[in-house]
Amino acid sequence: MTLDKNGELPVCMGMERSGSTLAWQMASRIFGSRLSKTHEYLQGTGPGLYTYRNPIEAFVSLVIRLDDVYPRSIAMSHAMESIYLQAGVYRNLVEDSKNGRNIVFLKYEDYYLHPGLLLSKISEDLDMKITERAFDKILYETSIDKNEKVSRGKNFGDIDTETQLHGNHIHPISRGRPGFFIESYSRIDDLIKDERIIELCSTFGYNLK
């Protein structure tokens, strides 16, 4: 186990369907320890990672995955509640950051095509140096192809304890591509009129469409 320069292990937080599992995988390998992972706000002074994504796409992606477990109406209600709570989580972490807590904010769209940049961002902002060999190994072990293979063909309610991947965690068609769900979701016009979605997009700095 390796601690950061302040003697604490970071906590991995994030919006559902925003790459929080990938960030957790990378950070856990950097620190040589299974870090704590949650979608909730964890108060404290220790370092943390927070991943976020266009709330519209996070919501639609979560609904589709929850369809494996619940009827559509329940999946939609649960997904909206879960994503909407992230506004408060984010605001709390922004305040923590202003007060000196080292929070690394990771915008999904900035790193989807560049996992190497994501890994560099995490290691550098948490002040953890890794060798080139370790860097390449982590990228291989956390690649989308490798993660998809682990989660393929299972129910979303099934979780692989080693990787923290749900069954069918990665959408087989979109493979997480930013913009896919906005382009393909049939009820997008109704969704962007929802006051909760409007608030979320404003909070996280996204346009509604």
Backbone bond lengths (Angstrom), bond angles and torsions (degrees), N, CA, C in turn:
res aa  C-N    CA-C-N  psi(-1)  N-CA   C-N-CA  omega(-1)  CA-C   N-CA-C  phi
1 M - - - 1.462 - - 1.521 109.76 -
2 T 1.318 116.51 132.03 1.457 122.32 178.92 1.520 109.61 -119.53
3 L 1.336 116.90 127.59 1.445 120.94 -179.84 1.512 110.24 -94.17
4 D 1.335 116.26 161.27 1.453 118.99 175.58 1.520 108.79 -76.02
5 K 1.341 117.73 -178.97 1.459 121.16 -173.10 1.517 112.92 -64.67
6 N 1.349 117.55 -19.38 1.457 121.13 178.34 1.521 112.34 -95.35
7 G 1.325 115.97 4.25 1.459 119.83 176.70 1.510 115.23 82.16
8 E 1.330 117.86 19.56 1.461 120.93 -179.56 1.519 110.31 -129.91
9 L 1.303 115.07 146.45 1.456 120.14 173.10 1.521 109.61 -82.93
10 P 1.319 118.18 142.75 1.470 120.19 179.28 1.521 111.85 -73.78
11 V 1.316 115.49 158.25 1.455 123.19 174.70 1.524 107.88 -107.95
12 C 1.316 117.13 135.76 1.458 121.60 179.28 1.519 109.14 -98.79
13 M 1.329 115.61 118.07 1.464 121.92 179.25 1.518 108.09 -122.93
14 G 1.330 116.89 166.69 1.450 116.99 177.04 1.506 114.17 167.26
15 M 1.309 115.05 158.46 1.457 123.71 173.86 1.523 108.76 -66.49
16 E 1.315 116.14 140.33 1.453 119.09 175.24 1.524 110.67 -56.31
17 R 1.326 116.29 142.61 1.459 124.29 176.71 1.523 112.75 64.33
18 S 1.347 115.97 30.03 1.465 119.79 -178.14 1.526 112.77 -118.52
19 G 1.317 116.45 17.47 1.461 119.20 -179.23 1.512 113.52 84.75
20 S 1.330 117.76 17.01 1.470 119.70 -178.91 1.528 111.44 -66.17
21 T 1.325 117.09 -33.36 1.466 119.70 178.85 1.525 110.96 -67.30
22 L 1.330 116.98 -41.56 1.460 120.29 177.08 1.525 110.77 -62.53
23 A 1.334 117.19 -44.74 1.463 120.49 178.86 1.522 110.25 -61.27
24 W 1.326 116.55 -39.99 1.461 120.94 177.81 1.527 110.93 -63.69
25 Q 1.328 116.54 -44.22 1.464 119.93 178.93 1.524 111.10 -58.32
26 M 1.318 115.52 -47.21 1.463 120.11 -178.57 1.524 111.34 -64.45
27 A 1.323 116.45 -49.12 1.463 120.31 -176.73 1.522 111.00 -64.65
28 S 1.322 117.51 -38.44 1.462 120.46 179.16 1.524 110.85 -62.98
29 R 1.311 116.85 -37.52 1.461 120.15 178.16 1.525 111.47 -72.28
30 I 1.311 116.78 -37.12 1.465 120.25 177.35 1.521 110.59 -60.87
31 F 1.331 116.89 -43.08 1.455 121.75 -176.20 1.525 113.20 -90.04
32 G 1.331 116.71 -6.79 1.456 119.27 178.94 1.509 112.96 66.71
33 S 1.332 118.02 29.81 1.455 122.19 -178.04 1.526 109.29 -154.79
34 R 1.330 116.55 148.72 1.463 120.59 176.14 1.529 108.04 -75.25
35 L 1.299 116.41 106.63 1.457 121.03 -177.80 1.528 111.03 -77.40
36 S 1.311 115.55 163.54 1.459 120.63 174.95 1.521 108.94 -72.09
37 K 1.326 116.38 142.23 1.462 121.87 -179.04 1.522 109.42 -136.30
38 T 1.314 116.74 133.09 1.454 120.90 -179.14 1.526 110.10 -155.97
39 H 1.328 115.97 160.68 1.459 120.92 172.08 1.529 110.49 -100.96
40 E 1.316 116.44 5.40 1.455 121.37 -178.35 1.523 110.43 -104.61
41 Y 1.318 115.22 170.17 1.462 121.08 176.36 1.517 109.62 -81.81
42 L 1.319 116.10 126.45 1.455 121.21 175.05 1.518 108.77 -111.25
43 Q 1.310 115.14 113.57 1.455 120.77 -179.34 1.517 110.37 -71.06
44 G 1.312 116.31 150.05 1.454 120.16 177.57 1.511 111.05 157.12
45 T 1.310 114.75 -174.71 1.461 120.44 179.26 1.525 111.71 -113.84
46 G 1.325 116.50 -8.58 1.451 120.12 -178.46 1.510 112.35 -74.57
47 P 1.332 117.32 166.20 1.467 121.98 -177.31 1.518 112.10 -67.63
48 G 1.315 115.16 158.70 1.457 119.39 178.81 1.510 112.26 -156.08
49 L 1.316 115.08 159.58 1.459 122.88 172.66 1.513 107.68 -112.06
50 Y 1.329 116.18 141.80 1.469 119.37 173.95 1.518 108.78 -135.85
51 T 1.337 115.77 119.33 1.460 121.29 178.66 1.524 109.68 -101.90
52 Y 1.339 115.77 143.57 1.459 119.78 176.77 1.522 109.94 -147.01
53 R 1.338 114.03 163.90 1.460 121.13 -172.66 1.527 108.66 -148.35
54 N 1.305 117.00 163.88 1.454 119.82 172.91 1.536 107.94 -48.33
55 P 1.342 118.42 117.73 1.470 120.62 -174.89 1.519 114.05 -59.00
56 I 1.321 117.23 -29.65 1.467 119.92 178.25 1.519 109.65 -63.36
57 E 1.306 116.36 -48.10 1.460 120.04 -178.45 1.520 111.79 -70.92
58 A 1.319 116.89 -35.38 1.463 119.79 177.15 1.529 109.74 -61.63
59 F 1.334 115.66 -43.44 1.464 120.54 -179.84 1.528 110.81 -63.29
60 V 1.320 117.56 -51.97 1.461 120.35 -177.04 1.528 110.77 -62.29
61 S 1.319 116.35 -43.03 1.457 120.23 179.67 1.523 111.22 -61.27
62 L 1.344 116.90 -40.80 1.460 120.17 -179.97 1.526 111.04 -68.78
63 V 1.326 117.29 -39.12 1.473 120.31 176.87 1.525 110.46 -58.29
64 I 1.310 116.39 -47.16 1.467 120.72 -178.34 1.524 111.22 -61.54
65 R 1.309 116.66 -40.96 1.458 119.87 179.29 1.530 111.23 -70.69
66 L 1.337 117.62 -38.50 1.462 120.55 -179.78 1.521 112.28 -71.56
67 D 1.331 116.91 -16.60 1.464 120.28 175.23 1.529 111.41 -59.25
68 D 1.329 116.24 -22.89 1.464 120.26 177.42 1.524 111.85 -68.38
69 V 1.347 115.34 -21.87 1.461 120.24 -170.72 1.530 112.54 -114.16
70 Y 1.355 116.64 -36.89 1.461 120.91 -173.08 1.529 111.06 -124.69
71 P 1.353 116.67 161.73 1.466 119.66 167.27 1.522 109.53 -60.69
72 R 1.335 118.39 155.92 1.458 122.25 -173.37 1.539 112.48 -56.40
73 S 1.322 118.63 -42.50 1.471 119.99 -177.30 1.521 111.29 -62.55
74 I 1.319 117.04 -40.20 1.465 120.84 178.98 1.519 109.96 -71.47
75 A 1.326 116.70 -39.07 1.464 120.26 178.56 1.521 110.67 -60.62
76 M 1.332 117.13 -41.80 1.459 120.97 -179.49 1.529 111.48 -67.37
77 S 1.326 116.65 -42.20 1.460 121.03 179.95 1.528 110.74 -64.59
78 H 1.325 116.49 -44.98 1.463 120.68 -179.45 1.524 110.85 -66.49
79 A 1.326 116.38 -40.88 1.461 119.95 -179.41 1.531 111.07 -64.30
80 M 1.326 117.28 -44.14 1.459 120.24 179.65 1.519 111.39 -62.95
81 E 1.319 116.40 -44.02 1.467 119.89 178.96 1.527 110.86 -60.87
82 S 1.322 116.36 -44.44 1.460 121.16 -177.27 1.527 111.82 -65.37
83 I 1.339 116.55 -45.86 1.459 119.99 -178.37 1.526 110.71 -70.59
84 Y 1.334 116.91 -39.14 1.464 119.96 -178.07 1.526 111.87 -63.03
85 L 1.323 117.58 -33.34 1.460 121.01 178.91 1.525 112.44 -63.13
86 Q 1.334 116.56 -20.24 1.456 119.65 -177.07 1.534 112.95 -68.52
87 A 1.327 117.71 -21.62 1.463 119.06 176.24 1.522 110.42 -59.45
88 G 1.340 116.27 -43.85 1.462 120.58 178.69 1.509 112.33 -69.21
89 V 1.333 116.38 -40.13 1.466 120.11 177.97 1.527 109.97 -59.27
90 Y 1.318 115.75 -47.72 1.463 121.60 -178.15 1.531 111.52 -61.96
91 R 1.326 116.29 -46.12 1.467 119.55 -179.20 1.526 111.17 -62.49
92 N 1.310 117.22 -39.94 1.466 120.31 178.16 1.526 111.50 -62.90
93 L 1.321 116.00 -40.88 1.464 119.55 -178.82 1.525 111.74 -71.81
94 V 1.325 116.94 -33.54 1.464 119.92 174.74 1.517 109.83 -61.99
95 E 1.318 117.23 -43.00 1.467 121.13 177.93 1.520 110.49 -64.68
96 D 1.331 116.91 -42.43 1.468 120.47 177.00 1.521 110.28 -58.41
97 S 1.331 115.72 -43.36 1.458 120.40 -179.67 1.524 111.47 -62.30
98 K 1.331 116.37 -41.87 1.465 120.79 177.97 1.528 111.31 -62.95
99 N 1.337 115.57 -28.05 1.464 120.45 -178.91 1.526 112.65 -91.76
100 G 1.321 116.28 10.36 1.459 120.24 172.65 1.519 116.45 103.84
101 R 1.323 118.77 -2.93 1.465 120.15 177.97 1.522 108.95 -74.82
102 N 1.311 116.92 135.61 1.461 121.16 -178.64 1.527 109.91 -81.50
103 I 1.321 115.32 96.05 1.462 121.24 177.31 1.526 107.86 -111.58
104 V 1.313 115.98 124.14 1.461 121.73 178.23 1.525 108.01 -96.35
105 F 1.320 116.49 110.77 1.465 121.54 -179.76 1.524 108.77 -90.07
106 L 1.330 115.31 127.61 1.460 121.09 -174.23 1.524 109.81 -123.54
107 K 1.323 115.56 109.34 1.465 121.32 179.90 1.524 109.23 -85.07
108 Y 1.303 116.25 120.81 1.464 123.43 -173.73 1.524 112.71 -50.41
109 E 1.319 115.79 -47.71 1.466 120.37 -174.41 1.526 112.62 -65.40
110 D 1.315 117.65 -24.11 1.463 121.08 -179.51 1.520 112.81 -73.59
111 Y 1.338 115.93 -22.44 1.456 118.51 -170.54 1.526 114.66 -122.38
112 Y 1.343 117.43 -4.46 1.459 119.07 -175.65 1.527 111.93 -54.83
113 L 1.336 117.04 -45.80 1.464 120.98 -178.98 1.524 113.18 -86.20
114 H 1.337 116.33 -3.61 1.459 119.73 -173.05 1.528 111.25 -135.28
115 P 1.336 117.70 68.30 1.471 119.74 -179.39 1.524 113.05 -60.73
116 G 1.336 116.71 -27.58 1.459 119.05 177.17 1.518 111.84 -65.40
117 L 1.335 116.10 -37.58 1.464 119.95 176.66 1.518 110.95 -67.32
118 L 1.331 116.50 -35.77 1.469 120.24 177.00 1.517 110.38 -63.55
119 L 1.309 116.50 -46.06 1.459 120.70 179.82 1.532 110.83 -62.87
120 S 1.321 116.61 -41.88 1.467 120.41 178.17 1.525 110.95 -63.50
121 K 1.323 116.40 -43.05 1.463 121.34 179.95 1.524 110.95 -59.85
122 I 1.318 116.46 -46.70 1.462 120.57 -178.79 1.525 110.73 -63.07
123 S 1.329 116.54 -49.00 1.467 119.36 -176.33 1.520 111.84 -66.99
124 E 1.323 117.23 -41.75 1.459 119.92 -177.33 1.522 112.38 -71.03
125 D 1.333 116.63 -43.26 1.464 119.04 -177.47 1.521 112.27 -72.40
126 L 1.313 117.57 -22.10 1.459 121.15 174.90 1.522 111.57 -96.16
127 D 1.346 114.88 8.12 1.465 121.66 175.27 1.529 112.60 57.91
128 M 1.333 115.60 44.66 1.460 121.40 178.79 1.527 109.08 -121.82
129 K 1.292 117.01 113.77 1.453 121.56 179.44 1.532 109.11 -86.14
130 I 1.341 115.74 136.67 1.456 120.62 176.10 1.520 108.81 -129.69
131 T 1.320 115.79 151.67 1.454 120.28 -178.95 1.526 110.21 -73.95
132 E 1.315 115.61 163.04 1.467 120.36 178.23 1.525 110.62 -61.40
133 R 1.330 115.75 -38.18 1.465 120.01 179.55 1.528 110.76 -65.06
134 A 1.332 116.42 -43.43 1.460 120.39 178.72 1.525 110.52 -65.71
135 F 1.314 116.29 -38.70 1.469 121.97 178.51 1.529 110.16 -57.85
136 D 1.311 116.22 -50.88 1.470 120.63 -178.91 1.529 111.38 -63.92
137 K 1.327 116.52 -37.54 1.469 120.44 -179.92 1.523 110.82 -65.44
138 I 1.330 116.63 -42.60 1.464 120.30 179.75 1.525 110.35 -64.51
139 L 1.330 117.27 -42.42 1.460 119.98 178.29 1.522 111.31 -60.30
140 Y 1.319 116.84 -40.66 1.462 120.49 179.15 1.524 110.99 -66.16
141 E 1.327 116.29 -46.26 1.462 121.10 -175.23 1.529 112.78 -68.36
142 T 1.333 116.95 -22.57 1.466 120.43 -177.57 1.527 112.42 -112.19
143 S 1.309 117.18 15.56 1.468 120.71 -177.52 1.522 110.82 -64.56
144 I 1.318 116.17 154.34 1.463 120.52 -179.45 1.526 110.95 -63.30
145 D 1.320 117.58 -34.51 1.466 120.13 178.73 1.525 110.80 -65.09
146 K 1.318 116.08 -43.50 1.466 120.35 -178.72 1.536 110.17 -68.65
147 N 1.321 116.54 -42.18 1.459 119.76 179.57 1.524 111.86 -66.88
148 E 1.324 116.41 -38.82 1.465 119.50 178.65 1.523 110.93 -63.09
149 K 1.304 116.35 -39.21 1.461 120.45 -179.90 1.527 110.71 -63.48
150 V 1.334 116.79 -39.01 1.470 120.79 179.88 1.529 111.04 -65.00
151 S 1.329 116.98 -40.46 1.469 120.73 -172.15 1.520 114.22 -93.95
152 R 1.301 117.46 -8.14 1.471 121.69 -172.32 1.532 112.20 -63.66
153 G 1.341 115.55 136.71 1.452 120.84 170.14 1.508 115.87 78.56
154 K 1.329 118.25 9.48 1.455 120.67 -179.96 1.523 109.64 -110.38
155 N 1.321 115.85 167.03 1.452 121.16 176.82 1.521 109.28 -79.38
156 F 1.339 117.16 145.83 1.462 120.75 -178.13 1.526 112.22 -58.66
157 G 1.313 116.83 -26.67 1.461 120.04 178.77 1.518 113.45 -72.42
158 D 1.321 117.17 -13.31 1.470 120.94 177.49 1.525 109.54 -87.56
159 I 1.321 116.73 131.12 1.461 121.21 -178.82 1.526 109.80 -121.40
160 D 1.315 115.99 127.83 1.454 121.71 174.45 1.523 108.09 -77.48
161 T 1.314 117.64 115.82 1.465 121.02 -172.01 1.525 113.01 -65.36
162 E 1.316 117.40 -30.68 1.464 119.73 -177.79 1.519 112.01 -72.94
163 T 1.322 116.83 -42.71 1.463 120.38 -175.22 1.522 113.65 -100.82
164 Q 1.354 116.67 -12.32 1.467 123.06 -175.56 1.541 112.72 65.60
165 L 1.321 116.26 21.50 1.461 121.04 178.43 1.521 110.82 -88.36
166 H 1.331 116.15 133.12 1.453 120.95 170.10 1.531 108.83 -74.41
167 G 1.324 115.32 161.59 1.451 119.00 172.17 1.520 109.88 -62.35
168 N 1.322 116.80 140.43 1.474 121.84 -176.97 1.523 111.74 51.73
169 H 1.305 115.60 36.95 1.469 121.52 -177.27 1.527 111.74 -58.53
170 I 1.314 115.50 -37.03 1.465 121.28 -177.89 1.522 109.51 -103.16
171 H 1.322 116.02 122.48 1.464 120.65 -179.08 1.532 108.96 -60.81
172 P 1.330 118.29 127.03 1.468 120.58 -172.98 1.525 114.90 -66.81
173 I 1.334 116.85 -22.82 1.467 119.51 -179.71 1.520 111.28 -96.74
174 S 1.316 117.01 -52.24 1.467 119.57 -177.71 1.520 112.25 -74.77
175 R 1.340 116.44 -30.80 1.471 122.34 -174.27 1.540 110.39 48.25
176 G 1.321 114.43 34.97 1.458 119.48 175.26 1.512 115.81 82.99
177 R 1.324 118.75 6.31 1.458 120.77 -174.69 1.523 111.51 -60.90
178 P 1.331 118.09 125.84 1.465 120.92 177.00 1.526 111.05 -59.48
179 G 1.323 116.46 136.24 1.450 121.84 178.55 1.519 114.44 96.51
180 F 1.328 116.83 -19.04 1.464 119.96 -174.63 1.522 112.09 -59.89
181 F 1.332 117.75 -47.34 1.456 120.30 -174.30 1.525 112.30 -74.29
182 I 1.323 117.07 -31.85 1.465 119.24 175.10 1.526 109.82 -65.23
183 E 1.322 116.47 -37.57 1.462 121.13 -179.39 1.530 112.30 -72.45
184 S 1.321 117.33 -31.27 1.464 120.10 -169.34 1.522 115.15 -108.84
185 Y 1.330 118.74 -13.75 1.461 120.53 -175.54 1.527 110.28 -74.80
186 S 1.323 117.13 123.27 1.469 121.76 -172.36 1.522 113.24 -71.26
187 R 1.341 117.86 -21.72 1.461 120.84 -176.57 1.529 111.83 -106.91
188 I 1.309 117.04 27.77 1.460 120.65 -174.59 1.526 111.65 -62.67
189 D 1.329 118.53 -36.79 1.463 120.66 -178.17 1.521 111.82 -64.46
190 D 1.329 117.23 -38.10 1.468 120.32 175.93 1.522 110.71 -69.76
191 L 1.313 115.48 -38.42 1.463 119.60 -175.94 1.522 112.12 -64.44
192 I 1.318 117.31 -42.02 1.465 119.44 -176.52 1.524 113.00 -73.72
193 K 1.341 116.82 -4.11 1.461 120.39 174.32 1.527 111.65 -94.35
194 D 1.327 116.93 -8.26 1.460 121.49 -178.69 1.533 109.54 -70.09
195 E 1.329 117.06 127.44 1.465 121.19 -176.04 1.522 111.82 -60.44
196 R 1.330 117.17 -32.98 1.463 119.60 179.46 1.526 111.02 -68.77
197 I 1.317 116.70 -39.58 1.460 120.50 177.50 1.526 110.28 -67.42
198 I 1.322 116.56 -41.15 1.464 120.56 177.47 1.527 110.77 -58.38
199 E 1.346 115.95 -45.24 1.461 120.17 178.87 1.525 111.49 -63.59
200 L 1.327 116.07 -43.47 1.457 120.11 -179.05 1.525 112.03 -62.61
201 C 1.329 116.43 -45.86 1.459 119.77 179.91 1.525 110.57 -61.89
202 S 1.317 117.30 -38.70 1.461 121.09 177.71 1.524 110.75 -65.54
203 T 1.326 116.96 -44.10 1.466 121.45 -178.81 1.516 111.95 -61.03
204 F 1.325 116.24 -42.93 1.464 120.58 -175.24 1.523 113.59 -93.74
205 G 1.333 117.51 -1.57 1.460 121.04 174.14 1.514 114.71 80.89
206 Y 1.325 117.09 32.64 1.470 120.71 179.08 1.529 110.05 -109.52
207 N 1.337 115.35 147.97 1.459 120.47 170.15 1.516 108.81 -74.68
208 L 1.321 116.80 154.81 1.451 120.00 -177.97 1.514 112.94 -68.70
209 K 1.344 118.07 -23.31 1.460 118.47 -178.25 1.509 110.00 -144.94
